[in-house]
Amino acid sequence: MECRHCASPLEKPGDFCLVCREANTEAIVLDAARDRATITMLAGEPDDPTTRDDDIDADEQVLGETTITTTPEDGENEPIELRNFAGLIGDEIRRKRPEEVYAGGVRAVIRAVREDVHHPFYRVDDDDPVRAVLERRGNRALDVVETPPAEKISGSHSTLIGGRTGMRAIHTVADHPHVKKVIPGPIDAGGKGSQSGMRAKVTRADDGGNVRMLLRNGSSVQENRVVTTARDREMGERIRDDLNDVLADAEFQ
């Protein structure tokens, strides 16, 4: 394959061009099983500004795919094997330098890859994840917030239930690229007791696309407002799904 910008030869389809320093892959779709992962590279917008996204055939947006396999181990060897598997997947993602990664499949694999690479991750659950992502990307272009998670937390209530664990849950949500601000609310200590420890859940989006994050720890409940870059309820629901997947990966659900 040649670079879409300068026509220099690329070692693999969708690679970042080391000649003109331009990315050829805008997004990656990771379909992860425990023993096999398929990485599909998606092109960005065409160089011709008069071409609309819906004028581009889906086949033209797919630059290619790469499959990585492993032999799952049991017992004490499993963490090392899984980490090595995630490292191979991460190597392929890094050489493309995409703006975002969409991932579906086995959570343990996705969690390991998320820890290995530093790109915005979005969960996608669909029988045809590539098609689902193409449709999803064609419907929006949400603003990305580069502010560090700690600087996104504000408001008059500085106390969080669960101490450091509660703060880690808040930071997990605040780290999402489409979250502008997290505003902790008052603590209600009159709820029903629970022995399940700290739990976090993001509720349905409002008409403006913002959501609320509920923290539960024993009999205490705290509702925190999450301001997003979504413009409407539909976009907010997508962010809500992403946030709940991230919280599940972090074992808060």
N, C-alpha and C positions, 0 to 999 in steps of 0.2 A: 504494500500500500504506500502511496505517496502522501506527503503532508498536504492538507487541504488548503494551506495558506501559501506555501512557497514551493510545493511539488518536490521537496527533498524526499529521498527514500526513507521509509520507516522500517525498523526491524520487525515490529508487530503492528497489526491494525490498531489504530487509535492511540498509538504512543504519543507522548509529548515530544514535540519537535525540538531537538537540540540545536538546530541550525537557526531557525527564526524565533525560537523561544515562545512558540504558540502552542496552546492545547488543541488537540483534535477531538478529544472526547469530553463532552460536557457532563454526562451523567453515566453511571454504571448501575446495572441491575444485577444483584447477587442473588442467585437461587441456590440456597445451601441445604444439602443433605448432610448426614453425619459422615458419609464416606466419599462424597463428591460435591463439588461446587462449580456452578456455571456462572461465568462473568460475561455479561453482554454489554458492549460499549455502544453508547448512543451519541450521535453527533449533536453539535450545537446548532445555533441558527445559521442559515446560509449566508455567504458573503454578500449576496444580492439583497439589499434592504427592501426591495419591492416584493420579495417572495414571502408569503405568509406561511405560518406553521402548518395550517390545514391544507396548503397546496403541496406539501411534501409527502410523498408516499412513505409508509412506515418502513418499507425495505430500504429506502434511501437514508433513513435516520439510524438504522442499525449498521454499525461499522464492522462488526464481527463478534465472535464469542470465544472464550477460552475456558476449558474444563480442567479442573485440578482435582486429583483423587488422593485418598489416603486409605490406609488399613486401620480401622479403629482398634485401639488397645483397651484392655480391661485392667482394673486394679491400679497399682501405683504408677504404671507406665502411661495411663490415659492422659493426665494433665500435660505431660511433655509432648505426646503425640498430637494432642489437640492444639497446643500452642504452636507446634511446628506447622500444622495444617493451616492455622490462621495466619501464620507468618508468610506462607507461600501465597495465600490469597491476598494478603496485604501488599506483598511485593508487586503483584500484577496491578493492583489498584494504584499504587504510588507511581508506577511508571506511566500511567495515563494522566495523572493529576486532574481528576474530574472535579467539578464544583460540588457534586452531591452524589451520594450512594443510596440506592434503594435496595432493601434487603428483605428476603422472605425465606422461610424454611425453619430449620432447627435453631432454637434460641441459643443453645450452648455455643454453636459455631458462630452465630452472628455476634454474640457477646464477646467472644474471643477476638474476632476481627475488629470489632468496634474499639477494643482496647489497644489494638495494634496500629490502627491508622487514625488520622485526625482530619476526617472529612465529615460534613453534615450527613447523618444517617437517618433514613426514613423507612419505617416498616411498611411492607406491602404484602397483603394476603390475597392471592388470586391464582386461579388455575393457569392463567397466562400472564405472568408478572410483567413481561416486557410490554405486551399490549396495554396492560393496565397503567403502566408508568408513562407510556407514550400519550395516552389519553389524559392522564393527570397533569403532565407537564404542559400539554397544549392548552390547559384551561386557566393557567395562572402564572404569575411571576411575583411571588411574595418577596418583600424586602427582607434582607438578612441583617441581623443586629450583631455587630462585632464586639459589643461591650462585654467585659469579663463578667462571669456570673455574680460575683460578690457585689459589683457595682449596680446590678439590676434590682437588688433588694432594697426596698424603701418603705416608708410609712411610719406611723406613730407607735405601732406595736412591735417592739424589738425582741420580745420573748417568744421562743418557739418550743412547742412540746417535743419531748424526746431528746432535748439537748443537742449533742453533736450529731446524733442520728437524724433528728428532725432537720438540722441544718444541711446535712448531706442530701436529704430528699429534696429540700428547697433548691439546692445548688444543681441537682440533677435536672430539674425543670428549667431553672434559670439558664442553664448551659445550652438550651435549644436555640438554634439560630433565628427562629421566628418568635421568640419571646422577648418583649421589650422590658417588662418590669414585673416583679413579684411583690405584692403588698400583703404582708402578714396581717391577719385579723386577730380579734380577741379570742381567748381560750375559754371554751365551755367545758367545765369539769363535771357536769351533771349527766353525762351520757351513760349508756350501759357499759359495764366493764367487759374487758376482753383480755384473754391471755395470749393473743396472737402477736403481741409486740407492735412495733411501729408499722403502720400501713398508710399508704398514700393512694389517692385516686383523683383523677381530673374529671370534672362533671361536664355536662353538655354546654356547648357554646351559646352565648347570647346573640342577639341580632347583630351586634357589632363585631362578632368574632372572638370576643374575650371569654375566658373560662375561669373556673374556680377549682382550686386544689384543696382537697380535704385531707388533713393529717389526723390520724387516730392513734392514740397510745393509751392503752388501758381504758379508763373511763373518760379520758380527755379528748376533745375534738377541737380542731382549729381549722377555720375556713380562710383560705388565702386567695386573694384576687390575682389573676395572671393576665396581664395585658399583652396581646399578641399583635403581629403585623397583619393579621387577617382583616379583610374588609367586610366580611359578611359571615352569617352563620355557617354556610357550607364550608368556607375556607377554615373557619374556626374548628369545625368538627374534624377536619383532616389533621389539624395541629393537635387537637385533643387525643385522637387515636395515636399519633406519634408519641405524645407525652406519656400516655398510659403504657405504651410498649417499652419506652425507655425506663419507666418506673418498674415494670415487670422484670426487665433485664437486670435492673439493680436490686431485685428481690424485695421490693416494697409492696408487692401485690401477691 
